[in-house]
Amino acid sequence: MIAFAIRRFAATVLVMFGLSVIVFLIFFATPGIDPARQLAGKDPNPATLTAIRHDFGLDRPLPVQYGLMMKHLLIDRDLQSYTNRGVKVIPELVSATPVTLSLVLGASVIWIIVSIGLGMTAPVRSSERRGSVS
């Protein structure tokens, strides 16, 4: 049982790592998209782009950028929003958690009610199609 739990935990860690790498690559390694240019606003000068790349570590290789992002997110817990400079990401996520959980709970209740209703009507409808109504 413990070996099964360890395998499951290892698989979970591997999946979470893979997802974080994929999301990171989508946002930072998409060809033709420069995150510094998006942060700088309309018509930025080269000095502004260089400063933004240095501030956010975008002038470093991708593996180093990924490591810095994970360090700021998981260890330091001081990851800042790229679009709203100065806004910390972790407190924003924590403040949105109750609303998210209420949406999940509401969707679960609706999903259960609809699935029970469909499960109860399926046998009745199938018996009507065969022509034998009991």
C-alpha positions as CSV (number, residue, x, y, z in Angstrom):
1,M,0.0,0.0,0.0
2,I,2.8,2.4,0.8
3,A,4.6,1.6,-2.4
4,F,1.4,2.4,-4.3
5,A,1.1,5.8,-2.5
6,I,4.7,6.6,-3.3
7,R,4.2,5.7,-6.9
8,R,1.1,7.9,-7.1
9,F,2.9,10.8,-5.4
10,A,5.8,10.5,-7.8
11,A,3.5,10.5,-10.7
12,T,1.6,13.5,-9.4
13,V,4.9,15.4,-9.0
14,L,5.9,14.5,-12.5
15,V,2.6,15.6,-14.0
16,M,2.7,18.9,-12.0
17,F,6.3,19.5,-13.2
18,G,5.3,18.8,-16.8
19,L,2.3,21.1,-16.7
20,S,4.4,23.9,-15.2
21,V,7.0,23.6,-17.9
22,I,4.3,23.5,-20.6
23,V,2.6,26.6,-19.2
24,F,5.9,28.4,-18.8
25,L,6.9,27.6,-22.4
26,I,3.5,28.8,-23.7
27,F,4.0,32.2,-22.0
28,F,7.7,32.7,-22.4
29,A,9.0,30.7,-25.4
30,T,6.2,31.2,-28.0
31,P,8.0,32.4,-31.2
32,G,7.3,36.0,-32.1
33,I,6.0,37.0,-28.7
34,D,8.3,39.1,-26.5
35,P,7.0,39.4,-22.9
36,A,9.1,42.5,-22.3
37,R,7.5,44.3,-25.2
38,Q,4.0,43.4,-23.9
39,L,5.0,44.7,-20.4
40,A,6.5,47.9,-21.7
41,G,3.3,49.2,-23.3
42,K,2.9,51.0,-26.6
43,D,6.0,52.1,-28.5
44,P,8.7,51.3,-25.9
45,N,12.3,52.5,-26.4
46,P,15.1,50.0,-26.4
47,A,16.3,51.1,-22.9
48,T,13.0,50.4,-21.4
49,L,12.9,46.9,-23.0
50,T,16.4,46.2,-21.7
51,A,15.4,47.3,-18.2
52,I,12.3,45.2,-18.1
53,R,14.2,42.1,-19.4
54,H,16.7,42.6,-16.7
55,D,14.1,43.2,-13.9
56,F,12.1,40.1,-14.7
57,G,15.1,37.9,-15.7
58,L,14.0,37.7,-19.3
59,D,17.5,38.3,-20.5
60,R,18.6,34.9,-19.1
61,P,18.3,31.4,-20.7
62,L,14.9,29.7,-20.5
63,P,15.9,27.1,-17.9
64,V,17.2,29.8,-15.7
65,Q,14.0,31.8,-16.2
66,Y,11.9,28.8,-15.3
67,G,14.0,28.2,-12.2
68,L,13.7,31.8,-11.1
69,M,9.9,31.7,-11.6
70,M,9.5,28.5,-9.6
71,K,11.8,29.9,-6.8
72,H,9.7,33.1,-6.6
73,L,6.4,31.1,-6.7
74,L,7.2,28.2,-4.4
75,I,10.1,29.2,-2.1
76,D,10.1,33.0,-1.7
77,R,6.4,33.3,-2.4
78,D,7.0,36.8,-3.7
79,L,6.2,36.3,-7.4
80,Q,4.9,39.5,-8.9
81,S,2.3,39.9,-11.6
82,Y,3.8,40.8,-15.0
83,T,0.8,42.8,-16.1
84,N,0.0,44.6,-12.8
85,R,3.5,45.4,-11.5
86,G,3.9,45.3,-7.8
87,V,0.9,43.0,-7.2
88,K,1.9,39.8,-5.5
89,V,0.5,36.6,-7.1
90,I,0.1,34.4,-4.0
91,P,-2.2,36.8,-2.0
92,E,-4.3,37.3,-5.2
93,L,-4.7,33.5,-5.5
94,V,-5.6,33.1,-1.8
95,S,-8.2,35.9,-2.0
96,A,-9.8,34.3,-5.0
97,T,-10.0,30.8,-3.4
98,P,-13.4,31.1,-1.7
99,V,-15.1,32.3,-4.9
100,T,-13.5,29.5,-6.9
101,L,-14.5,26.9,-4.4
102,S,-18.1,28.1,-4.3
103,L,-18.2,27.9,-8.1
104,V,-16.8,24.3,-8.0
105,L,-19.3,23.4,-5.3
106,G,-22.2,24.9,-7.3
107,A,-21.1,23.1,-10.5
108,S,-20.8,19.8,-8.6
109,V,-24.3,20.1,-7.2
110,I,-25.7,20.9,-10.7
111,W,-23.7,18.0,-12.2
112,I,-24.9,15.5,-9.6
113,I,-28.6,16.5,-10.0
114,V,-28.4,16.4,-13.8
115,S,-26.6,13.1,-13.8
116,I,-29.1,11.5,-11.4
117,G,-32.0,12.8,-13.5
118,L,-30.5,11.4,-16.7
119,G,-29.7,8.1,-15.0
120,M,-33.3,7.7,-13.9
121,T,-34.8,8.7,-17.2
122,A,-32.5,6.5,-19.4
123,P,-34.1,3.1,-18.4
124,V,-37.6,4.5,-18.8
125,R,-36.9,5.9,-22.2
126,S,-35.2,2.6,-23.4
127,S,-38.1,0.5,-22.2
128,E,-40.6,2.8,-24.1
129,R,-38.6,2.3,-27.3
130,R,-38.8,-1.4,-27.0
131,G,-42.5,-1.1,-26.7
132,S,-42.9,-2.7,-23.3
133,V,-44.0,-0.2,-20.7
134,S,-44.2,-1.8,-17.3
